[in-house]
């Protein structure tokens, strides 16, 4: 039976869950099970449905540590705190963090030798990592942070289990509890110090971005009445590519080739959808389709876009103001500044305000190709939201956006799909070219193009048949990516770079279905 991880000291809620799981272990149904390493600590995850529970349980087990060992390690940790008195440490500098860890490690090794005299080197390193995590980090929360399958980790209160959002299984209850409300507040304060922010009774809300790109939101009582909360949204270390989208049926091959064709010829696009529908993922995926000889500027609140390393790319990120309300850098500030950086393509994480939208459309009208994300549920609503308060973009400016890509997330299943691909006509109205059919789970053609094909003919000089022929060629390359399992950002980017610079050579490998040398 996996041991229950519950902060530094087990509380009654954790014990109750442990007893419940033990009593029902013969009736639980295991849905998934896998292992990973978290900072030299081997971790086993078991996801199961248990009688009496309405959501699956995410059980974390560190099999190397038994009950007796856990008691001794807690004794070492308490002795460690007495020996190494660092006071209030501002951990805002990675060098300072390293110095602090070195001080702890030195003392930890002495104490482990005292309590475990016959320990081998591998076990020593494992226990050192475990105690460092418990003493300087967020303990078992950091174990969850290292699970690549998790998107979100949520602490609601100390009397409730930690929840997590799994890429495959959706929301899950974990078997991890925090000791008390003070421990949650300590974690929030520690996160705030790392980014130069604070959370206090006077400032009970914290919204911060960590250096790795993860986003943290925290609230403390009495604002959150049931207890102190922390919400950690993880930054994807292994971002999606167009190959993943095709494999998972997010895009169809026809839709992907149409989008690629429009981007090839520098037509601007808006990626819209609801919360967590995959808008930023689409922006990330499409960014890898750019030619290597163009300068790309990306503007985001949280660093989520990752483009191939050989692209000419400058990533910019906004900055929140300090406690005095000074030093903030908004998306609009960066958008205005980017126009002075001679960009060929501009990627905007999300357009929310009127001035951002105005600057974006002005950028397009001055000859820049722009791609941005926007909150709306369908193409018609996108037009309506853009042209009405509070954004108020003039209807005459809308045709600057050649294509609207709508994303959809089914909250019951967690499935994400491209819902619509639409064009904006010269009158500023949407014309849906492709529409998602939920029953067949495919994008189907809906209406003939009224403006997109005309625009492509105008800028390429090609006939409709030639344009369709190029779409077929691009579809062949996309099928090649899937057949050869070319999935990483850099490997997909390399194929795209080869397509733009030495297409004849690439197509030889595509026709033979052999990996590019």
C-alpha positions as CSV (number, residue, x, y, z in Angstrom):
1,X,0.0,0.0,0.0
2,X,1.5,3.4,-1.0
3,X,2.5,5.5,2.0
4,X,0.4,8.7,2.5
5,X,2.4,11.9,2.0
6,X,1.0,14.7,4.2
7,X,3.5,17.5,4.6
8,X,5.8,17.3,7.6
9,X,3.4,15.7,10.0
10,X,0.3,13.5,9.1
11,X,-3.0,15.1,10.1
12,X,-6.3,13.4,10.8
13,X,-7.7,13.9,7.3
14,X,-4.6,12.2,5.8
15,X,-5.0,9.3,8.3
16,X,-8.7,9.0,7.5
17,X,-7.9,8.7,3.7
18,X,-5.1,6.3,4.4
19,X,-7.4,4.0,6.5
20,X,-10.2,4.3,3.8
21,X,-7.8,3.3,1.0
22,X,-6.5,0.4,3.1
23,X,-10.0,-0.8,3.8
24,X,-11.0,-0.6,0.2
25,X,-7.8,-1.7,-1.5
26,X,-9.4,-4.9,-2.7
27,X,-12.3,-3.1,-4.3
28,X,-10.4,-0.3,-6.0
29,X,-9.9,-0.4,-9.7
30,X,-6.5,0.8,-11.0
31,X,-6.8,3.0,-14.0
32,X,-3.2,3.9,-14.6
33,X,0.2,3.4,-13.0
34,X,3.7,4.9,-13.9
35,X,7.0,5.8,-12.4
36,X,9.3,8.9,-12.6
37,X,12.2,10.5,-10.9
38,X,11.8,13.7,-8.9
39,X,15.2,15.2,-8.0
40,X,16.8,11.8,-7.5
41,X,13.7,10.5,-5.7
42,X,12.0,7.5,-7.3
43,X,8.2,8.0,-7.3
44,X,5.4,5.7,-8.2
45,X,2.0,7.1,-9.2
46,X,-1.2,4.9,-9.0
47,X,-4.5,6.3,-10.3
48,X,-7.5,4.4,-9.2
49,X,-11.3,4.5,-8.7
50,X,-12.2,3.7,-5.2
51,X,-15.6,2.8,-3.8
52,X,-17.3,5.8,-2.3
53,X,-15.2,8.4,-4.2
54,X,-16.7,10.2,-7.2
55,X,-13.3,11.2,-8.8
56,X,-10.2,9.0,-9.2
57,X,-7.5,9.1,-6.5
58,X,-3.9,10.0,-7.5
59,X,-1.7,8.1,-5.1
60,X,1.9,9.1,-4.7
61,X,4.3,6.5,-3.3
62,X,8.0,6.8,-2.4
63,X,8.6,3.1,-1.8
64,X,12.2,3.6,-0.7
65,X,11.0,5.3,2.5
66,X,9.2,3.2,5.1
67,X,7.5,4.4,8.3
68,X,10.5,4.0,10.6
69,X,12.8,5.8,8.1
70,X,10.3,8.6,7.8
71,X,10.4,9.2,11.5
72,X,14.2,9.3,11.6
73,X,14.3,11.7,8.6
74,X,11.9,14.0,10.4
75,X,14.1,13.9,13.4
76,X,17.1,14.8,11.2
77,X,15.1,17.6,9.6
78,X,14.3,19.2,13.0
79,X,17.9,18.9,14.1
80,X,19.0,20.4,10.8
81,X,16.8,23.5,11.4
82,X,18.4,24.0,14.8
83,X,22.0,23.6,13.4
84,X,21.6,25.8,10.3
85,X,20.0,29.1,11.3
86,X,19.7,31.1,8.1
87,X,17.1,33.6,9.3
88,X,14.9,35.2,6.7
89,X,16.5,34.5,3.4
90,X,15.6,36.3,0.2
91,X,15.9,33.5,-2.4
92,X,15.7,35.7,-5.5
93,X,19.1,34.9,-6.8
94,X,20.0,31.4,-8.2
95,X,23.6,31.8,-6.8
96,X,22.2,32.5,-3.3
97,X,19.9,29.5,-3.6
98,X,22.9,27.4,-4.5
99,X,24.9,28.7,-1.4
100,X,21.9,27.9,0.9
101,X,21.6,24.4,-0.5
102,X,25.3,23.7,-0.1
103,X,25.1,24.7,3.6
104,X,22.2,22.4,4.1
105,X,23.8,19.5,2.2
106,X,27.0,19.7,4.3
107,X,25.0,19.4,7.5
108,X,22.6,16.8,6.2
109,X,25.4,14.4,5.2
110,X,26.9,14.7,8.8
111,X,23.5,13.9,10.3
112,X,22.7,11.0,7.9
113,X,26.1,9.5,8.7
114,X,25.2,9.8,12.4
115,X,21.8,8.0,12.0
116,X,22.6,5.7,9.1
117,X,26.3,4.8,9.5
118,X,26.4,2.0,6.8
119,X,24.6,3.9,4.1
120,X,25.9,3.7,0.5
121,X,26.5,6.7,-1.8
122,X,23.3,6.3,-3.9
123,X,21.1,6.1,-0.9
124,X,22.9,9.0,0.7
125,X,22.2,11.2,-2.4
126,X,18.6,10.1,-2.4
127,X,18.1,11.1,1.3
128,X,20.0,14.4,0.8
129,X,17.6,15.3,-2.1
130,X,14.6,14.3,-0.1
131,X,15.6,16.4,3.0
132,X,16.5,19.4,0.8
133,X,13.1,19.3,-0.8
134,X,11.4,19.0,2.6
135,X,13.5,21.8,4.2
136,X,14.0,24.4,1.4
137,X,11.3,23.5,-1.1
138,X,7.6,22.8,-1.1
139,X,8.0,19.2,0.0
140,X,5.6,16.8,-1.7
141,X,4.1,19.6,-3.9
142,X,7.5,19.6,-5.7
143,X,7.1,15.9,-6.4
144,X,3.8,16.7,-8.2
145,X,5.5,19.5,-10.1
146,X,7.9,17.0,-11.6
147,X,5.1,14.8,-13.0
148,X,5.1,15.7,-16.7
149,X,1.5,14.4,-17.0
150,X,0.1,17.1,-14.7
151,X,-1.1,20.6,-15.9
152,X,-2.4,22.1,-12.7
153,X,-1.8,21.5,-8.9
154,X,-4.3,23.0,-6.5
155,X,-4.3,23.4,-2.7
156,X,-7.8,24.4,-1.5
157,X,-7.2,24.1,2.3
158,X,-5.3,22.0,4.8
159,X,-8.4,19.8,5.6
160,X,-8.8,18.9,1.9
161,X,-6.5,16.8,-0.2
162,X,-4.3,18.5,-2.8
163,X,-6.0,18.3,-6.2
164,X,-4.3,18.0,-9.6
165,X,-5.4,18.2,-13.3
166,X,-4.0,15.3,-15.3
167,X,-3.5,15.5,-19.0
168,X,-5.2,12.1,-19.5
169,X,-7.6,11.7,-16.6
170,X,-8.7,15.3,-15.8
171,X,-9.2,16.4,-12.2
172,X,-8.0,14.0,-9.5
173,X,-7.7,14.0,-5.7
174,X,-4.2,13.2,-4.5
175,X,-3.3,11.4,-1.3
176,X,-1.2,14.5,-0.3
177,X,-2.3,16.8,2.6
178,X,-0.7,19.9,4.0
179,X,-0.1,20.0,7.8
180,X,-2.0,23.2,8.5
181,X,-3.0,26.5,7.0
182,X,0.3,28.0,8.1
183,X,2.2,25.6,5.9
184,X,0.2,26.7,2.8
185,X,0.9,30.4,3.7
186,X,4.6,29.6,4.2
187,X,4.7,28.1,0.7
188,X,2.9,31.2,-0.8
189,X,5.4,33.5,1.0
190,X,8.4,31.5,-0.2
191,X,7.1,31.7,-3.8
192,X,6.5,35.4,-3.4
193,X,10.1,36.0,-2.2
194,X,11.5,34.3,-5.2
195,X,9.8,36.7,-7.6
196,X,10.1,39.8,-5.4
197,X,6.4,39.9,-4.4
198,X,4.7,39.5,-1.0
199,X,1.4,38.1,0.3
200,X,0.1,39.6,3.5
201,X,-3.1,40.5,5.2
202,X,-3.0,43.9,3.4
203,X,-2.1,42.2,0.1
204,X,-3.9,38.8,0.3
205,X,-3.7,38.0,-3.4
206,X,-0.6,36.8,-5.2
207,X,-0.3,36.3,-9.0
208,X,3.2,35.5,-10.1
209,X,5.3,33.8,-12.8
210,X,8.2,31.6,-11.8
211,X,11.5,31.7,-13.7
212,X,10.7,28.3,-15.3
213,X,7.5,29.8,-16.7
214,X,5.1,28.2,-14.2
215,X,2.2,30.4,-13.1
216,X,1.3,30.7,-9.4
217,X,-1.9,32.2,-7.8
218,X,-2.3,32.3,-4.1
219,X,-4.9,33.6,-1.7
220,X,-4.9,33.7,2.1
221,X,-7.7,33.9,4.7
222,X,-10.1,35.6,5.2
223,X,-10.3,36.3,1.4
224,X,-10.5,32.6,0.8
225,X,-12.9,31.7,3.6
226,X,-12.3,27.9,3.7
227,X,-8.5,28.2,3.9
228,X,-5.3,29.4,2.2
229,X,-5.1,28.4,-1.4
230,X,-2.3,27.9,-4.0
231,X,-2.9,27.2,-7.7
232,X,0.1,26.2,-9.7
233,X,-0.3,26.1,-13.5
234,X,2.7,24.2,-15.0
235,X,4.6,25.4,-18.0
236,X,5.0,22.7,-20.6
237,X,8.6,21.5,-20.7
238,X,7.9,19.5,-23.9
239,X,5.5,21.6,-26.0
240,X,3.1,20.3,-28.5
241,X,4.0,20.4,-32.2
242,X,1.8,20.0,-35.4
243,X,2.7,16.3,-35.4
244,X,1.0,15.9,-32.0
245,X,-2.0,17.8,-33.2
246,X,-2.4,15.6,-36.3
247,X,-2.0,12.4,-34.3
248,X,-4.5,13.5,-31.7
249,X,-7.0,14.7,-34.4
250,X,-6.9,18.3,-33.1
251,X,-6.3,19.3,-36.7
252,X,-7.2,17.4,-39.8
253,X,-4.5,17.2,-42.6
254,X,-6.6,19.4,-44.9
255,X,-7.1,22.0,-42.2
256,X,-3.4,22.0,-41.2
257,X,-2.3,22.4,-44.9
258,X,-4.7,25.3,-45.4
259,X,-3.4,27.1,-42.2
260,X,0.2,26.4,-43.2
261,X,-0.4,27.8,-46.7
262,X,-1.9,31.0,-45.2
263,X,1.0,31.4,-42.8
264,X,3.6,30.7,-45.6
265,X,2.3,33.7,-47.5
266,X,2.2,35.9,-44.4
267,X,-1.5,36.2,-43.9
268,X,-2.4,37.2,-40.3
269,X,-4.6,35.0,-38.1
270,X,-6.5,35.1,-34.8
271,X,-6.7,32.0,-32.6
272,X,-9.8,32.1,-30.5
273,X,-11.5,29.8,-28.0
274,X,-12.6,29.4,-24.4
275,X,-10.4,29.0,-21.3
276,X,-7.9,26.0,-21.6
277,X,-9.1,25.2,-25.1
278,X,-5.6,25.1,-26.5
279,X,-5.2,28.6,-27.9
280,X,-1.6,29.1,-26.8
281,X,-0.7,25.6,-27.9
282,X,-2.0,26.3,-31.4
283,X,0.1,29.5,-31.4
284,X,3.1,27.5,-30.4
285,X,2.5,24.9,-33.0
286,X,2.0,27.4,-35.8
287,X,5.1,29.3,-34.9
288,X,7.2,26.4,-35.9
289,X,5.9,26.8,-39.5
290,X,7.7,30.1,-40.1
291,X,10.5,30.4,-42.6
292,X,14.0,30.6,-40.9
293,X,15.0,33.9,-42.6
294,X,12.4,36.1,-40.9
295,X,12.5,37.9,-37.5
296,X,9.9,36.8,-35.0
297,X,8.9,38.7,-31.9
298,X,6.7,36.9,-29.3
299,X,4.9,38.8,-26.6
300,X,3.4,36.9,-23.6
301,X,2.3,37.3,-20.0
302,X,3.7,33.8,-19.2
303,X,6.5,32.3,-21.2
304,X,4.8,29.4,-23.0
305,X,5.9,29.8,-26.7
306,X,8.9,27.7,-27.7
307,X,10.1,27.9,-31.2
308,X,12.8,25.9,-33.0
309,X,16.3,27.1,-31.9
310,X,17.4,28.1,-35.4
311,X,14.6,30.6,-36.0
312,X,15.4,34.3,-35.7
313,X,13.2,34.7,-32.6
314,X,13.1,37.3,-29.8
315,X,10.8,36.3,-26.9
316,X,9.4,39.2,-24.7
317,X,7.4,38.9,-21.5
318,X,5.3,41.3,-19.5
319,X,6.1,42.3,-15.9
320,X,3.8,42.9,-13.0
321,X,4.3,46.1,-11.0
322,X,6.0,46.0,-7.6
323,X,4.3,46.5,-4.3
324,X,4.3,50.3,-4.9
325,X,2.6,49.9,-8.2
326,X,5.8,50.8,-10.2
327,X,7.9,49.0,-12.8
328,X,5.0,47.2,-14.6
329,X,5.5,46.4,-18.4
330,X,2.2,45.7,-20.1
331,X,1.5,43.8,-23.3
332,X,0.7,47.0,-25.1
333,X,4.1,48.5,-24.1
334,X,5.8,45.4,-25.6
335,X,3.6,45.5,-28.7
336,X,4.4,49.1,-29.4
337,X,8.1,48.5,-28.7
338,X,8.2,45.4,-31.0
339,X,7.2,47.6,-34.0
340,X,10.6,49.3,-33.6
341,X,12.5,46.0,-33.7
342,X,11.9,45.3,-37.5
343,X,9.8,42.2,-37.0
344,X,8.5,40.1,-39.9
345,X,6.1,38.2,-37.6
346,X,4.6,39.2,-34.3
347,X,3.0,36.6,-31.9
348,X,0.8,38.0,-29.1
349,X,-0.1,35.7,-26.2
350,X,-3.6,37.2,-25.6
351,X,-5.4,40.3,-26.7
352,X,-7.7,41.5,-23.8
353,X,-8.0,45.3,-24.1
354,X,-9.0,48.0,-26.6
355,X,-5.5,49.6,-26.8
356,X,-3.8,46.2,-27.4
357,X,-6.3,45.3,-30.2
358,X,-5.9,48.8,-31.8
359,X,-2.1,48.4,-31.7
360,X,-2.3,44.9,-33.1
361,X,-4.5,45.9,-36.1
362,X,-2.3,49.0,-36.7
363,X,0.7,46.6,-36.9
364,X,-1.1,44.4,-39.4
365,X,-2.0,47.5,-41.5
366,X,1.6,48.7,-41.5
367,X,2.7,45.4,-43.2
368,X,3.4,43.1,-40.3
369,X,2.1,39.5,-40.1
370,X,0.5,39.1,-36.6
371,X,-0.9,36.1,-34.8
372,X,-2.7,36.5,-31.5
373,X,-5.0,34.6,-29.1
374,X,-8.5,35.8,-28.1
375,X,-11.3,34.7,-25.8
376,X,-14.5,33.7,-27.7
377,X,-16.6,30.6,-28.3
378,X,-17.1,30.7,-32.1
379,X,-16.2,32.8,-35.1
380,X,-19.4,34.9,-35.0
381,X,-18.8,35.7,-31.3
382,X,-15.2,36.6,-32.1
383,X,-16.3,39.3,-34.5
384,X,-19.0,40.5,-32.1
385,X,-16.5,40.8,-29.2
386,X,-13.9,42.6,-31.3
387,X,-16.3,45.2,-32.6
388,X,-18.3,46.0,-29.4
389,X,-17.3,47.4,-26.0
390,X,-14.9,47.2,-24.3
391,X,-12.6,46.4,-27.3
392,X,-14.4,48.4,-30.0
393,X,-12.2,47.6,-33.1
394,X,-13.7,49.4,-36.1
395,X,-15.5,47.0,-38.5
396,X,-13.4,48.3,-41.4
397,X,-10.2,47.1,-39.8
398,X,-11.3,43.5,-39.3
399,X,-10.4,42.2,-42.9
400,X,-6.8,42.7,-41.9
401,X,-7.2,39.3,-40.1
402,X,-7.4,36.8,-43.0
403,X,-8.2,33.7,-40.8
404,X,-9.8,32.9,-37.5
405,X,-9.0,29.5,-36.0
406,X,-11.5,28.5,-33.3
407,X,-10.5,26.1,-30.5
408,X,-12.9,24.0,-28.4
409,X,-12.5,22.0,-25.3
410,X,-15.0,19.3,-24.2
411,X,-15.0,19.7,-20.4
412,X,-16.6,16.3,-19.9
413,X,-13.8,14.4,-21.7
414,X,-11.0,16.9,-21.7
415,X,-10.7,16.5,-25.5
416,X,-9.5,19.6,-27.4
417,X,-10.3,20.2,-31.1
418,X,-10.2,22.9,-33.7
419,X,-13.9,23.9,-33.8
420,X,-14.0,26.2,-36.8
421,X,-11.7,27.7,-39.5
422,X,-13.2,30.9,-40.8
423,X,-12.2,33.8,-43.0
424,X,-13.1,37.4,-42.5
425,X,-14.7,38.9,-45.7
426,X,-14.1,42.5,-47.0
427,X,-17.4,43.5,-45.2
428,X,-15.9,42.4,-41.8
429,X,-18.1,39.3,-41.6
430,X,-17.1,35.8,-40.8
431,X,-17.4,33.0,-43.4
432,X,-16.8,29.5,-41.8
433,X,-14.8,27.4,-44.2
434,X,-14.6,24.3,-41.9
435,X,-16.7,23.2,-39.0
436,X,-16.2,20.5,-36.4
437,X,-18.7,17.6,-36.5
438,X,-18.9,16.1,-33.0
439,X,-20.5,12.8,-34.1
440,X,-17.8,11.9,-36.6
441,X,-15.0,13.7,-34.7
442,X,-13.7,15.4,-37.9
443,X,-13.5,18.9,-39.4
444,X,-15.8,19.0,-42.4
445,X,-16.0,21.6,-45.3
446,X,-18.8,24.0,-44.8
447,X,-18.7,27.1,-47.1
448,X,-16.6,28.1,-50.2
449,X,-14.0,30.8,-49.7
450,X,-15.1,34.4,-50.4
451,X,-11.9,36.2,-49.6
452,X,-9.0,33.9,-48.5
453,X,-8.4,32.2,-51.8
454,X,-8.7,35.6,-53.6
455,X,-6.1,37.0,-51.2
456,X,-3.8,34.0,-51.8
457,X,-4.2,34.4,-55.6
458,X,-3.4,38.1,-55.4
459,X,-0.2,37.7,-53.4
460,X,1.1,34.5,-55.0
461,X,0.0,35.1,-58.6
462,X,-1.1,31.4,-58.7
463,X,-4.3,30.0,-60.0
464,X,-6.8,28.2,-57.7
465,X,-5.6,24.8,-59.1
466,X,-2.0,25.8,-58.3
467,X,-2.9,26.8,-54.8
468,X,-4.7,23.5,-54.2
469,X,-1.7,21.7,-55.6
470,X,0.5,23.4,-53.1
471,X,-1.9,22.5,-50.3
472,X,-1.6,18.8,-51.4
473,X,2.2,19.1,-51.3
474,X,2.1,20.5,-47.8
475,X,-0.3,17.8,-46.7
476,X,2.2,15.2,-48.0
477,X,4.9,16.8,-45.8
478,X,2.6,16.7,-42.8
479,X,1.9,13.0,-43.3
480,X,5.6,12.5,-43.5
481,X,6.1,14.1,-40.1
482,X,3.5,11.8,-38.6
483,X,4.8,8.6,-40.4
484,X,8.4,9.3,-39.2
485,X,7.3,10.3,-35.7
486,X,9.0,13.7,-36.0
487,X,7.6,15.3,-32.8
488,X,10.0,17.6,-31.0
489,X,10.0,21.4,-31.7
490,X,13.5,21.4,-33.1
491,X,13.0,18.3,-35.3
492,X,9.7,19.7,-36.8
493,X,11.4,23.1,-37.2
494,X,14.3,21.5,-39.1
495,X,11.9,19.9,-41.6
496,X,10.2,23.3,-42.1
497,X,13.5,25.0,-42.6
498,X,14.5,22.4,-45.2
499,X,11.1,22.9,-47.0
500,X,11.7,26.6,-47.3
501,X,15.4,26.5,-48.2
502,X,15.9,23.1,-50.1
503,X,12.5,21.8,-50.9
504,X,13.6,19.6,-53.8
505,X,15.9,17.6,-51.5
506,X,13.3,17.3,-48.8
507,X,10.6,16.0,-51.2
508,X,13.0,13.2,-52.2
509,X,13.0,11.9,-48.6
510,X,9.2,12.5,-48.3
511,X,8.4,10.4,-51.4
512,X,10.7,7.6,-50.2
513,X,9.3,8.0,-46.7
514,X,12.8,7.9,-45.2
515,X,14.2,10.0,-42.4
516,X,16.1,13.1,-43.6
517,X,19.8,12.6,-43.1
